[in-house]
């Protein structure tokens, strides 16, 4: 395996088209945490309950997950470039519509449309970066996860800053940034050069029959329940006196932690330990962090610390899970990515309203964190029980030239 230092150096030596897609990824991932700081403001301004407000995450993530099942079919027919542009265009349109909405139901609906654009963009962006980046798939995936972490970090901060003006501000901000990303992709990515190999519409569903990929998908489903419990419920668990900017700064620290461990700590661990063992070690640590957040939910400083520390674990898990999916099967990367992402996003979609409903039923802001911890422990149990199905992700890394040929299928157009 390569050293973490050499892997980090390879990340910086990328073609212009890779940086264009990476920039667009940063902006796309802003959308995940963008609404975090303005959730209380939306609830207040639009007279919505916490459960209704959490549906802003659910509609976005559920449609993202379901749409993932068709993204490989779309991109293998119209090419990566047009799929990326179409996805970015949808995000621009629906972000603007959300900004102009007058009811929480309308915002929820437009977030669903946003999720459709997000699905088209995200799955194709990962395959495009992996196919076009220099230095092999590991360096490309670290770059992708770094974009994810940076986007998740900047999203809440931008949401907090613009949210001090109006809850509509963050939506307008994303529309503008996504329009810039669209232009960057159109100008810098260039036309698709590879031969297109159309995939079957049923390919992602059939892909879940692969034991290794199915194991990782189910693991990610339970893991994402913990992930989005921390992300979506914390704004309601923190004191009502917290402003949008306060929440933005809190989750900026969280996202920065995600980015740092994605880029530096995850490669360090996987260079020394099998990927499956890294996951089995770090998942319980995240569960402990969520449990401590539940125990100390009424202590503001402690809860903020748990959020940031949780980001450290999430960065490692995101990168290692993504690397594992790319190595778990001989299936085309877009097919594997679409199948895996569909399942994991559905887990994320379930978490926010479930957390709000449980809190409303029990009258406790702490119980959702314990629920998230339990779900992450279930993810660990799946990995331990099914570890034999993951031998491929722990085996020797393939030759880089062979790997590059395997990656560039219909996904890269």
C-alpha positions, 0 to 999 in steps of 0.5 A: 500500500502507498504511504499517507504522505504520497497519497496526499501529494497525489491529491494535488496533482490533478487535471483541471477537469477533476478540480472543476468537478471537485469544486461542484462537489463542494457546492453540492455537498453544501446542500446537505448541511445548509439548512441545519442552522435555519431549521429553528428559523424555518419552524418559527417563520413558517409555523412548522413543527420540528417533525415537519421541519425535519422533513426538509432533510427527508424529502431531499435524502429520500428522493436522492436515494431513490433517484440513485437507482436510475442515475447509472442508466441515465449517465450511460446513455447521455454521458457524464458531462450532460448528466452532471449539467442536468443535475446541477441545473435542477439544483439551481431551479429547485433551490430558487423555488425553495427560496421563493416559497411561502409554506413549509410544505412547498419548501419540502417539495422543492427540496425533493426536486433538489434531491433529484438533481443531487442524485444525478450529480453526486453519483456521476461526479464520483465516477467522473473523478475516479475515472479522470483523476491521476494517482489511482482510485484511492487518491481520487476517493480521498479528493472526493471525500475532502470535497464532501467534508469541505462542503459539509463544513462550509454549508452550515457556516454559509447557512448561518451567515445568510440565515441571519438575514433571512431563512431564504438567504441560504437557498438563494446562495446555493442557487448562485454557487451552483450556477457558477459550478454549472458554468465551470463544468460546462467549460472545463470538463470537456466533451465525453471522450470514452465509448458509452456502454449503456447499463440496464435500468435494473442494474443497481437493484441486481447489484445488491445481490452481490454479498459484499456490496449488500453488506456495505449497503446495509451497514451504511443504512444503519450508519447513516441513521446515526450520521443524520441524527447528529446532523439534523437533530442537534439544532433542536437539542441545542438551546433555543437562544442559539442563533443561525450563526451560532449553529453555523459555526458549530457545524462548521467545526463539525464539517471541518473535522469530517474533512480533516480525517477524510484526507489525512487520518483515513489513509493513515489507518487503511495503510496499516489496517484492513479496511473492514477492521478500520470500520469495525473499530471506528463505528463503535467509537461513533456510537459511544460519541452519540451515547455521550451526546445523549447523556449530556444533551442538556450541557451545551458545551459538552453537546457541541464537543460531541458534535465536533468529535463525531465529525472526526469519526464520520470523516474516517467512516465516509472515506473507508466505506466509499473506498470499500464500495469501489473495491467490493465488486467487479461491477461498473463503478456507477452501478455499485455507487448507485446501488450503495448510495440508494440504500444509505441515503434512505437510512439518512432520510429516515433519521431526522423525522424519526428523531423528532417523533421520538423526542416528541413522544418521550419529551426528551431531547436526549433519546434520539441520540441514544437511538442513533447510537443503537443504529450505529452499533447495528451497523457494526454487528452487520460488519462483524457477522458478514465480514467474510463477504468483505475479504475482497476489500481487504485484499491486495490493491489491483494494478493501477493501469488495470484499475483505471480501465475497469473504472472508465465504463459507461459512468465516464461517458 
